[in-house]
Amino acid sequence: MTDRKTRGPEGRAASLLVVLVAYLVAGAAAWWATGAVGIENPYWALGAGYLAATAVIYASACITNNGSMFDAYWSVIPPLGAVWMAMNAPDGIDRTRTILVLVVLMVWGLRLTLNWVRGWSGLGHEDWRYLDMYAKSSSPPWLISLFGVHLFPTLMLWLGSLAFVAALTRSGNALGALDYLAAVVGISAAVIELIADEQMRSFGRNKTPGAIMESGLWRFSRHPNYFGEILLWLSLFIFAIAVGIGFWWTCIGVLAMIAMFLGASIPMLDGRSEERRPAFADYRRRTSALIPLPPKK
């Protein structure tokens, strides 16, 4: 999966059509698999749906010889799973809470998906992180793609999604302040990610070789977009405990996301930046990795 000459269509329009068809099939497979397990076991039902969708996208990645077929999965499949949960939820679920959860997920998912569409050049290009994983492993690329590019992120998404399953399918406390706090945190997450991505996009259009982004939100955090992402999963956890404190265990989702960003995503991006930009090492020393904080002097 590393030979560019054997990849799928390189034209943007043709590539987007291929991706659209693949995700329509993946969505249908997820809907069927979730329904096959049933709302009686909502956590496992969602897991089955995620795995079914992943199987379709992985097959598409093998056909196009491009792991970046998975890139849109992160923001497309969770909102679809939430809609299924809301439509099949048992009686007694607070509908206002359901609406708030869906609004947060839809705003986040739509914004992130549109950002991906704007920045994606087509199937002639594959994410450098995947290529790096292929190059550094002695295992065949198809195996690295299966476990590293597809199954591992699917597991992370499922863990994060356990919180919205609880919020959408379990009855408990009446709508209250925690629900509104969760909604504010979730919408704020999307706004932070939007601002961070637009600032970086503007910087990318005008940057000089070796320059680093250290203005706007990026002055206070090396990865403000990841900070916004963690806030999204935190908001879903708040929704879960708003239903009942007994759902405290769904914190596993946001904790898994934090571990993934701090343990894998951030070190990988920072390492690449230090290799390509000499000034990045100083920026890294004085700037928080994730939580926006005043720069160190």
C-alpha positions as CSV (number, residue, x, y, z in Angstrom):
1,M,0.0,0.0,0.0
2,T,2.9,2.3,-0.5
3,D,3.3,2.4,-4.3
4,R,1.7,5.6,-5.5
5,K,1.5,4.3,-9.0
6,T,-1.0,1.5,-8.1
7,R,-3.4,3.7,-6.1
8,G,-6.9,4.6,-7.0
9,P,-8.1,7.6,-9.0
10,E,-6.0,10.7,-8.3
11,G,-8.6,13.3,-9.5
12,R,-10.3,15.0,-6.6
13,A,-13.8,14.7,-7.9
14,A,-13.4,11.0,-8.8
15,S,-11.7,10.3,-5.5
16,L,-14.6,11.9,-3.5
17,L,-17.1,9.9,-5.5
18,V,-15.2,6.7,-4.6
19,V,-15.1,7.7,-0.9
20,L,-18.8,8.6,-0.9
21,V,-19.8,5.2,-2.4
22,A,-17.6,3.4,0.1
23,Y,-19.1,5.3,3.1
24,L,-22.7,4.8,1.9
25,V,-22.0,1.0,1.8
26,A,-20.1,1.2,5.2
27,G,-23.1,3.2,6.7
28,A,-25.5,0.6,5.5
29,A,-23.4,-2.2,6.9
30,A,-23.1,-0.5,10.2
31,W,-26.9,0.1,10.4
32,W,-27.6,-3.5,9.6
33,A,-25.0,-4.9,12.1
34,T,-26.1,-2.6,14.9
35,G,-29.7,-3.7,14.3
36,A,-28.8,-7.3,14.2
37,V,-27.4,-7.2,17.8
38,G,-30.2,-5.0,18.9
39,I,-30.9,-2.1,21.3
40,E,-31.1,-4.6,24.2
41,N,-27.3,-4.7,24.1
42,P,-26.6,-1.2,22.9
43,Y,-22.8,-1.0,23.7
44,W,-22.1,-4.3,21.8
45,A,-24.5,-3.3,19.1
46,L,-22.6,-0.1,18.4
47,G,-19.3,-2.1,18.5
48,A,-20.7,-4.5,15.9
49,G,-21.8,-1.5,13.7
50,Y,-18.4,0.1,14.0
51,L,-16.6,-3.2,13.0
52,A,-18.9,-3.7,10.0
53,A,-18.2,-0.2,8.8
54,T,-14.5,-0.7,9.4
55,A,-14.5,-3.9,7.4
56,V,-16.1,-2.1,4.4
57,I,-13.6,0.8,4.6
58,Y,-10.7,-1.5,5.0
59,A,-11.7,-3.4,1.9
60,S,-12.0,-0.1,0.1
61,A,-8.5,0.8,1.3
62,C,-7.2,-2.5,-0.1
63,I,-8.9,-1.9,-3.4
64,T,-7.6,1.6,-3.8
65,N,-4.3,0.8,-2.2
66,N,-4.7,3.8,0.1
67,G,-5.2,3.8,3.9
68,S,-6.5,7.3,3.8
69,M,-9.9,5.9,2.8
70,F,-10.3,5.6,6.6
71,D,-9.6,9.4,7.2
72,A,-13.3,10.4,7.1
73,Y,-14.4,7.5,9.3
74,W,-13.6,9.4,12.5
75,S,-16.2,12.1,12.0
76,V,-18.8,10.2,9.9
77,I,-19.6,6.9,11.7
78,P,-20.1,8.1,15.3
79,P,-22.9,10.5,14.4
80,L,-24.6,7.7,12.4
81,G,-24.3,5.4,15.4
82,A,-25.9,8.1,17.6
83,V,-28.8,8.5,15.3
84,W,-29.5,4.8,15.3
85,M,-29.4,4.8,19.1
86,A,-31.8,7.7,19.3
87,M,-34.2,6.2,16.9
88,N,-34.3,2.9,18.7
89,A,-34.0,4.0,22.3
90,P,-36.5,2.6,24.7
91,D,-39.3,4.6,26.2
92,G,-38.5,6.9,29.1
93,I,-35.5,8.6,27.5
94,D,-35.4,12.4,27.9
95,R,-35.9,13.7,24.4
96,T,-34.3,17.1,25.2
97,R,-31.1,15.4,26.3
98,T,-31.2,13.3,23.1
99,I,-31.5,16.4,21.0
100,L,-28.6,18.0,22.8
101,V,-26.3,15.0,22.3
102,L,-27.2,14.7,18.6
103,V,-26.7,18.4,18.0
104,V,-23.2,18.3,19.6
105,L,-22.2,15.2,17.6
106,M,-23.7,16.6,14.3
107,V,-22.0,20.0,14.7
108,W,-18.7,18.3,15.5
109,G,-19.0,15.6,12.8
110,L,-20.1,18.0,10.0
111,R,-17.4,20.5,10.7
112,L,-14.6,17.9,10.9
113,T,-15.8,16.2,7.8
114,L,-16.0,19.4,5.8
115,N,-12.5,20.3,7.0
116,W,-11.2,17.0,5.8
117,V,-12.9,17.5,2.4
118,R,-11.4,20.9,2.0
119,G,-7.9,19.7,2.8
120,W,-7.9,16.4,1.0
121,S,-6.2,16.2,-2.4
122,G,-7.5,12.8,-3.5
123,L,-6.6,9.2,-3.5
124,G,-3.3,9.9,-5.2
125,H,-2.1,10.9,-1.8
126,E,-1.9,8.9,1.4
127,D,-1.4,10.3,4.9
128,W,2.3,10.5,5.7
129,R,1.7,8.9,9.1
130,Y,0.5,5.7,7.5
131,L,3.4,5.7,5.1
132,D,5.8,6.1,8.0
133,M,4.1,3.2,9.8
134,Y,4.5,1.0,6.7
135,A,8.2,2.0,6.3
136,K,9.2,1.4,9.9
137,S,7.6,-2.0,10.3
138,S,8.8,-5.3,9.0
139,S,5.2,-6.5,8.7
140,P,3.4,-6.2,5.3
141,P,1.6,-2.9,4.7
142,W,-1.8,-4.6,4.5
143,L,-1.4,-5.9,8.1
144,I,-0.2,-2.6,9.4
145,S,-3.2,-0.9,7.7
146,L,-5.6,-3.4,9.2
147,F,-4.5,-3.1,12.8
148,G,-2.8,0.3,13.0
149,V,-4.8,2.4,10.6
150,H,-8.3,0.8,10.9
151,L,-8.9,-1.4,13.9
152,F,-7.0,0.6,16.6
153,P,-8.8,3.9,15.8
154,T,-12.1,1.9,15.6
155,L,-11.5,0.7,19.1
156,M,-10.7,4.2,20.3
157,L,-13.9,5.5,18.8
158,W,-16.0,2.8,20.3
159,L,-14.5,3.5,23.8
160,G,-15.3,7.2,23.3
161,S,-18.8,6.4,22.1
162,L,-19.8,4.4,25.1
163,A,-20.7,7.6,26.8
164,F,-23.2,8.7,24.2
165,V,-24.7,5.2,24.2
166,A,-25.4,5.6,27.9
167,A,-26.8,9.1,27.4
168,L,-29.1,8.1,24.5
169,T,-30.4,4.7,25.7
170,R,-30.5,4.8,29.5
171,S,-33.1,6.6,31.6
172,G,-32.1,8.3,34.9
173,N,-31.9,11.8,36.2
174,A,-34.1,14.5,34.7
175,L,-32.5,17.0,32.4
176,G,-30.3,19.4,34.4
177,A,-27.3,21.7,34.6
178,L,-24.8,18.9,33.7
179,D,-26.6,18.4,30.4
180,Y,-26.3,22.1,29.5
181,L,-22.7,22.1,30.6
182,A,-22.0,19.1,28.4
183,A,-23.6,20.9,25.4
184,V,-21.6,24.0,26.0
185,V,-18.4,22.0,26.3
186,G,-19.2,20.0,23.1
187,I,-20.0,23.1,21.0
188,S,-17.0,24.9,22.4
189,A,-14.9,21.9,21.2
190,A,-16.1,22.3,17.6
191,V,-15.5,26.0,17.7
192,I,-11.9,25.6,19.1
193,E,-11.2,23.0,16.4
194,L,-12.7,25.3,13.7
195,I,-10.5,28.3,14.8
196,A,-7.4,26.2,15.1
197,D,-7.8,24.6,11.7
198,E,-8.6,27.9,10.0
199,Q,-5.6,29.5,11.6
200,M,-3.4,26.7,10.4
201,R,-4.9,26.8,6.9
202,S,-4.2,30.5,6.7
203,F,-0.6,30.0,7.9
204,G,-0.1,27.2,5.3
205,R,-1.0,29.5,2.5
206,N,1.6,32.1,3.4
207,K,4.3,30.3,5.3
208,T,8.0,30.4,4.3
209,P,10.2,27.3,4.4
210,G,11.1,26.2,7.9
211,A,8.5,28.6,9.5
212,I,6.4,27.3,12.4
213,M,2.9,28.2,13.4
214,E,3.0,30.0,16.8
215,S,0.2,32.6,16.7
216,G,-3.4,32.5,17.6
217,L,-4.4,29.4,19.5
218,W,-1.1,27.8,18.5
219,R,0.8,30.3,20.7
220,F,-0.7,28.6,23.7
221,S,-0.9,25.0,22.6
222,R,1.1,23.0,20.1
223,H,-2.1,21.1,19.2
224,P,-5.2,23.2,20.0
225,N,-7.2,21.1,17.5
226,Y,-6.5,18.0,19.6
227,F,-7.4,19.9,22.7
228,G,-10.8,20.6,21.1
229,E,-11.1,17.0,20.1
230,I,-10.6,15.8,23.7
231,L,-13.3,18.4,24.9
232,L,-15.8,16.7,22.5
233,W,-15.3,13.3,24.1
234,L,-15.3,14.9,27.6
235,S,-18.7,16.5,26.8
236,L,-20.1,13.1,25.9
237,F,-18.9,11.8,29.2
238,I,-20.6,14.6,31.0
239,F,-23.8,13.7,29.2
240,A,-23.4,10.2,30.5
241,I,-23.0,11.1,34.2
242,A,-25.9,13.6,33.8
243,V,-28.0,10.5,33.3
244,G,-26.6,8.9,36.4
245,I,-23.3,8.8,38.4
246,G,-23.4,5.1,37.8
247,F,-22.1,5.7,34.3
248,W,-18.8,7.0,35.7
249,W,-17.1,4.1,34.0
250,T,-17.7,5.7,30.5
251,C,-14.8,8.0,31.4
252,I,-12.7,5.2,29.8
253,G,-13.5,6.9,26.5
254,V,-12.1,10.3,27.1
255,L,-9.1,8.8,29.0
256,A,-8.4,6.5,26.0
257,M,-8.4,9.6,23.7
258,I,-6.1,11.5,26.0
259,A,-3.7,8.5,26.1
260,M,-3.8,8.2,22.3
261,F,-3.0,11.9,21.7
262,L,-0.3,12.1,24.3
263,G,1.2,8.7,23.6
264,A,1.0,8.5,19.8
265,S,-0.4,11.4,17.8
266,I,1.5,14.3,19.4
267,P,4.9,12.6,19.6
268,M,4.6,11.6,16.0
269,L,3.7,15.1,14.8
270,D,6.2,16.8,17.0
271,G,9.0,14.5,15.9
272,R,8.3,15.2,12.2
273,S,8.2,18.9,12.9
274,E,11.5,18.9,14.7
275,E,13.1,17.0,11.7
276,R,11.7,19.5,9.2
277,R,11.8,22.8,11.1
278,P,14.9,23.8,13.2
279,A,13.0,26.4,15.2
280,F,10.4,23.9,16.4
281,A,12.5,22.5,19.2
282,D,12.4,25.9,21.0
283,Y,8.7,26.3,20.3
284,R,8.2,22.8,21.8
285,R,10.1,23.7,25.0
286,R,8.0,26.8,25.7
287,T,4.6,25.8,24.5
288,S,2.1,23.4,26.1
289,A,1.6,20.2,24.2
290,L,-2.2,20.1,24.6
291,I,-3.9,22.4,27.1
292,P,-3.7,26.0,26.1
293,L,-1.4,27.7,28.6
294,P,0.7,30.9,28.7
295,P,4.0,30.2,26.9
296,K,7.1,29.6,29.1
297,K,9.7,32.4,29.0
